[in-house]
C-alpha cells in the first residue's frame, strides 16, 4: 500500500529523519553472506589489511581510530575500522577523474575468493532498494514518484558501500564513555541524500532528535533483523528547505564487538541542488 508507506515515511522524516525499511527484496541468506564476508576481511592480519589502505579516491581500508567524527567531544578517533567500496569506474575512463568515481581496491582472490563478487552484488541490490526508498520520499514531498530516477539524480548516482567493524572490549578494553569522550563513532549527521544501514544484532546506534537541546537526549535505535535503518542526510534537509530532518547520530558500545554496513547514496555530479518546488511558499521562502 504505497499511500500508507508514504504517510508513515513522511511522519518519520518530519520527526526524526530515521525509519526502518522491511520487505526490501534482499534475502536474509544473502545479507548473512555479506556480513560473513565482511567479517572475513576484518579478521585478516593487519599487514594484509594495510596493503589495501584507503587511497586518494577514498577506496579501501580505514584503520581503527583513523576517523574522528566529532573532534570537539572526542579524545581520540572512532573505535572502528572500515572498508570503502564505491562505483566501479575503470582508471582509463574520463569519468574516473571525478571525485568518488574510479576503480575500487579489492583483496586478492587468493586471500578472499568470492569477496569482490559478493560486495559488487550487494552494491547493486542496495542501490535498487535506495531508489525504491527515494520514490517514496519523492511522493512524501509531493513530487513525481520518478523525480529522483532522472539521470542527473540517482540514474547515475554516487553510491558508496562502507563495511564497518567496531572492536569489542575484549580486544581494546574500550567501552564507550561519552562523558570521557570515548565513542564507537562520534556524533555526526550524514552529509548526503540518504543512508541505508544494515547491522548485526548488537545495539549501539543512538540518535538525538534535537541537537540544540541542553542537555542533549540520546535514544537507542534497535536493530531489526533483515531490515535497513534508513536516515536522511544534510543534503536532503537543505533540498527540502529544512522540512525533512537530518539527525545527529553516534555509536555507543558496551564492549561487545559489532558489525554494520552503511550504504551512502548521493545524486550525480551534474545534479543541481536548489530548494525543491514543493518545499517553498510565501510563508516558507527558500532558506
C-alpha positions as MATLAB code, in Angstrom:
seq = 'XXXXXXXXXXXXXXXXXXXXXXXXXXXXXXXXXXXXXXXXXXXXXXXXXXXXXXXXXXXXXXXXXXXXXXXXXXXXXXXXXXXXXXXXXXXXXXXXXXXXXXXXXXXXXXXXXXXXXXXXXXXXXXXXXXXXXXXXXXXXXXXXXXXXXXXXXXXXXXXXXXXXXXXXXXXXXXXXXXXXXXXXXXXXXXXXXXXXXXXXXXXXXXXXXXXXXXXXXXXXXXXXXXXXXXXXXXXXXXXXXXXXXXXXXXXXXXXXXXXXXXXXXXXXXXXXXXXXXXXXXXXXXXX';
ca = [
       0.000    0.000    0.000;
       2.049    2.885   -1.343;
      -0.081    5.641    0.240;
       0.342    4.111    3.673;
       4.100    3.848    3.125;
       4.214    7.496    2.022;
       2.254    8.667    5.085;
       4.423    6.691    7.511;
       7.670    7.778    5.886;
       6.600   11.421    5.823;
       5.859   11.352    9.545;
       9.278    9.808   10.260;
      11.102   12.345    8.066;
       9.379   15.285    9.749;
      10.010   13.851   13.203;
      13.470   12.276   13.245;
      14.720   11.610    9.716;
      15.172    7.938   10.678;
      12.979    4.957    9.728;
      13.129    1.203    9.127;
      12.686   -0.415    5.716;
      11.478   -4.034    5.694;
      10.469   -6.431    2.878;
      13.006   -4.814    0.553;
      13.677   -7.911   -1.525;
      17.253   -8.710   -0.422;
      17.157  -12.224    1.011;
      18.257  -12.942    4.567;
      20.621  -15.625    3.212;
      22.405  -13.065    1.074;
      22.563  -10.486    3.887;
      24.123  -13.174    6.116;
      26.672  -13.931    3.390;
      27.647  -10.249    3.054;
      28.192   -9.976    6.828;
      30.204  -13.239    6.828;
      32.464  -11.950    4.021;
      32.879   -8.598    5.793;
      33.958  -10.421    8.948;
      36.485  -12.488    6.956;
      38.150   -9.294    5.784;
      38.362   -7.680    9.229;
      39.793  -10.922   10.677;
      42.766  -10.775    8.281;
      46.147   -9.903    9.801;
      46.817   -6.177    9.981;
      49.628   -6.485    7.421;
      47.125   -7.805    4.837;
      44.570   -5.074    5.564;
      47.182   -2.309    5.402;
      48.034   -3.357    1.810;
      44.588   -2.006    0.914;
      44.832    1.267    2.850;
      42.375    3.954    1.717;
      43.687    5.755   -1.360;
      43.111    9.269   -2.727;
      39.868    8.002   -4.325;
      38.564    7.155   -0.839;
      38.560    3.409   -1.581;
      39.860    0.695    0.685;
      40.688    0.125    4.334;
      40.452    2.643    7.182;
      42.167    1.504   10.414;
      40.939    1.764   13.984;
      40.972    5.395   15.288;
      41.569    6.662   11.722;
      38.449    8.832   11.706;
      37.236   11.389   14.185;
      33.631   12.434   13.525;
      33.137   14.767   16.494;
      36.505   16.386   17.241;
      35.066   18.777   19.828;
      33.918   15.937   22.064;
      36.199   13.007   21.226;
      39.524   12.441   22.975;
      40.700   10.142   20.157;
      39.286    8.663   16.954;
      36.380    6.294   16.429;
      36.873    2.768   17.769;
      36.006    1.284   14.414;
      37.719    0.089   11.257;
      36.109    0.262    7.838;
      36.336   -0.520    4.151;
      35.067    1.752    1.348;
      33.701    0.393   -1.952;
      32.355    2.906   -4.468;
      31.036    2.980   -8.036;
      33.485    0.925  -10.117;
      34.862    3.086  -12.942;
      37.990    1.923  -14.834;
      41.045    4.162  -14.382;
      41.172    4.933  -18.150;
      37.561    6.175  -18.203;
      37.284   10.018  -18.225;
      34.583    9.698  -15.524;
      37.220    8.373  -13.122;
      38.688   11.886  -12.876;
      35.613   12.984  -10.923;
      35.574   12.725   -7.118;
      34.062    9.469   -5.765;
      34.371    7.694   -9.146;
      37.216    5.348  -10.019;
      38.473    1.796   -9.635;
      37.948    0.066   -6.295;
      40.655   -1.678   -4.303;
      39.939   -5.388   -3.868;
      41.534   -8.072   -1.681;
      43.246  -10.727   -3.807;
      41.235  -13.772   -4.926;
      43.787  -15.992   -3.155;
      43.161  -14.310    0.178;
      39.382  -13.836   -0.119;
      37.824  -15.726   -3.035;
      34.277  -14.537   -3.921;
      34.679  -11.389   -1.815;
      34.552   -8.935   -4.712;
      31.645  -10.754   -6.344;
      29.562  -10.660   -3.131;
      30.295   -6.974   -2.462;
      29.526   -5.909   -6.041;
      26.221   -7.778   -5.918;
      25.367   -6.131   -2.592;
      26.216   -2.693   -4.044;
      23.736   -3.312   -6.892;
      20.995   -4.663   -4.603;
      21.348   -1.844   -2.046;
      21.193    0.764   -4.816;
      17.958   -0.804   -6.075;
      16.480   -0.529   -2.561;
      17.722    3.077   -2.210;
      15.999    4.039   -5.473;
      12.741    2.461   -4.257;
      13.001    4.423   -0.995;
      13.727    7.611   -2.978;
      10.454    7.147   -4.889;
       8.524    7.091   -1.617;
      10.475   10.137   -0.380;
       9.562   11.954   -3.629;
       5.859   11.228   -3.078;
       6.131   12.323    0.567;
       7.499   15.663   -0.718;
       4.624   15.965   -3.238;
       6.990   15.421   -6.169;
       6.533   12.967   -9.049;
       7.401    9.424   -7.980;
      10.238    9.266  -10.522;
      11.739   12.656   -9.544;
      14.951   11.084   -8.194;
      15.200    8.482  -11.000;
      16.446   11.005  -13.563;
      19.996   10.547  -14.941;
      21.382   13.605  -13.142;
      19.866   12.354   -9.884;
      20.081    8.668   -8.911;
      20.123    7.417  -12.502;
      23.877    7.967  -12.368;
      24.338    8.117   -8.637;
      27.377    8.320   -6.377;
      26.809    5.301   -4.133;
      29.379    4.221   -1.566;
      29.291    0.997    0.401;
      31.091    1.016    3.717;
      31.789   -2.089    5.767;
      32.299   -1.320    9.458;
      33.714   -3.275   12.385;
      33.614   -1.976   15.950;
      36.172   -3.784   18.051;
      34.903   -5.460   21.181;
      36.141   -4.543   24.642;
      37.880   -7.904   24.961;
      40.481   -6.642   22.462;
      40.915   -2.986   23.381;
      39.163   -2.776   26.721;
      37.282    0.143   25.170;
      33.743    0.586   26.346;
      32.202    3.801   25.006;
      32.037    6.559   27.592;
      30.505    9.798   26.296;
      31.408   11.685   29.494;
      35.079   10.866   28.777;
      34.897   11.416   25.011;
      35.186    7.720   24.055;
      32.855    6.537   21.262;
      32.484    3.753   18.743;
      31.616    6.572   16.345;
      31.322   10.229   17.347;
      28.151   12.283   16.890;
      27.518   13.465   13.322;
      24.836   13.817   10.689;
      25.402   12.313    7.242;
      26.079   14.891    4.551;
      24.371   13.315    1.549;
      20.933   12.282    0.381;
      20.082    9.017    2.182;
      21.956    6.267    4.025;
      20.884    2.627    4.268;
      22.328    0.867    7.300;
      22.326   -2.878    7.881;
      23.534   -4.010   11.306;
      24.079   -7.182   13.265;
      22.014   -7.671   16.432;
      24.347   -5.707   18.753;
      22.719   -2.461   19.905;
      24.912    0.629   19.543;
      23.336    3.267   17.319;
      21.857    6.290   19.104;
      20.039    9.324   17.709;
      19.446   12.804   19.094;
      16.261   14.364   17.692;
      17.049   17.867   18.958;
      20.710   18.790   18.570;
      20.148   22.137   20.300;
      18.639   20.726   23.495;
      20.686   21.183   26.675;
      21.480   18.543   27.728;
      21.111   16.522   24.520;
      18.820   13.494   24.795;
      20.121   10.346   23.103;
      17.977    7.290   22.396;
      18.965    3.865   21.098;
      17.740    2.617   17.711;
      17.153   -1.129   17.994;
      18.462   -3.321   15.174;
      15.784   -5.081   13.093;
      16.646   -8.500   11.694;
      16.864   -8.339    7.923;
      15.724   -4.716    7.759;
      17.516   -1.487    6.974;
      17.738    1.525    9.248;
      17.490    4.454    6.826;
      18.362    8.051    7.602;
      18.289   11.301    5.676;
      21.420   13.367    5.137;
      22.103   17.105    5.289;
      21.676   17.459    1.519;
      18.058   16.327    1.694;
      17.390   18.604    4.675;
      18.651   21.559    2.636;
      16.970   20.415   -0.561;
      13.625   20.165    1.243;
      14.109   23.642    2.781;
      14.527   22.078    6.248;
      11.096   20.406    6.103;
      12.719   16.963    6.381;
      15.283   16.269    9.087;
      18.900   15.133    9.051;
      19.507   13.946   12.581;
      22.608   13.650   14.751;
      23.597   10.052   15.481;
      26.510    8.225   17.087;
      27.599    4.723   18.093;
      27.978    3.928   21.789;
      29.158    0.414   22.670;
      29.099   -1.621   25.856;
      32.228   -3.601   24.954;
      30.628   -6.051   22.527;
      32.021   -6.418   19.022;
      29.679   -5.010   16.345;
      29.455   -5.206   12.560;
      27.429   -2.915   10.339;
      27.243   -1.985    6.667;
      26.408    1.571    5.587;
      25.358    2.475    2.045;
      25.567    6.186    1.240;
      23.580    7.413   -1.763;
      24.016   10.782   -3.475;
      22.863   12.192   -6.821;
      25.339   12.551   -9.687;
      27.900   15.345  -10.012;
      25.605   17.058  -12.548;
      22.677   17.428  -10.172;
      21.682   20.988   -9.286;
      20.553   21.079   -5.649;
      18.224   24.005   -5.015;
      15.082   24.360   -2.942;
      12.519   21.834   -4.211;
       9.495   23.454   -5.885;
       7.078   21.782   -3.436;
       9.055   22.919   -0.362;
       8.778   26.675   -0.700;
       5.923   29.139   -0.325;
       5.375   32.772    0.596;
       5.419   31.801    4.259;
       8.392   29.455    3.818;
      10.765   31.063    1.291;
      13.961   29.173    0.285;
      16.489   29.393    3.136;
];
